[in-house]
Amino acid sequence: MAQRKGLIIALVGFAIAMLGAIAGFAGFQIEEQWLSISGFAITVMGVAIGFIGIVYGWITGGEHAITGSGEAARELRNKIGRLWK
């Protein structure tokens, strides 16, 4: 379930990035600097959310999907778990 939740977070993040890229392109075409800059900022934020979703899915249950990295994923999950205590 957590793996699926991570995938959904990643998809939402990359969808936000796509919308930001479209807004930035539109701002560039109509020569509105504020729209271009805000589109770039939205794109960066969306990519960051997408990668957070990927890492979240990997930490919470996707360690078996990546061959040979199960122990590293468990260690990382434990380290993050200690931070939240």
N, C-alpha and C positions, 0 to 999 in steps of 0.2 A: 504493500500500500504506500509506504513512504517513497519507494522508488517511483511510483506513478505520480505522487505529489511533486517530487523533484522535477519530473519531466514536464508536468503542467506549469510549474513555476518557470522553467526554462523556456517553454513555448510562449508563455505570456511575455517574458522579458524580450525574446527575440521579435515578437510581434510589435512590442513598443518600439524596439530599435528600427523596425521597418517603417513604422509611422513617422518616427523622427527623421529618417532618411528622406522620406517623401516630403515632409515639411521643409527640410533643409534645401532640397532640390527646388521646391516651389519658391522659396524665398530667394534663392539664387537667380531663378528665372525672372522674377518680377523685381529684382534688385532691392529687396527689403532686407537690410542687414540684420535687424532684430529677429526676423523669422529664420534666417539662415543659422544664426547663432543658437537660437532656442531649439531648432531642429537638430543641430549637432549635439547639444546638451541632452536632448531626449534620446538620441541614438546611443550616446555613451551610457546613459542611465539604463537603457533597455538591454544593452549588451552585458552590463554588469549584473543586472537581475537575471539574465539568461545563464550566465556562468555560475552565479550563486545557486540557481536551481539545479544545474548539473552537479556541482559539488555536493549540494544537500542530498540529492538522490544517490550519489556515490557513497557518501558517508553513512546514510541511514539504511542502506540495504543493497546497494549495488556492488559491493566488493567482490561478489562472485562473478560478476559480468566481466571483470578485468582479470585476466589470468595472472596468477602469481602475486597479486597485490592485496590479497585478503588480510594478511597480517598488518600491512601498512594502513589499510583502511580502518581496521579495528583500533590500532594505536591512535590514529588521528581522531576517531570518534571518542575514544576515552579522554584524550587531551581536551577536546572541545567540551565534553561532558563535565570535566573538572572545572572548566572556566565558568559554567553556568550554575555551579553549586554555591 
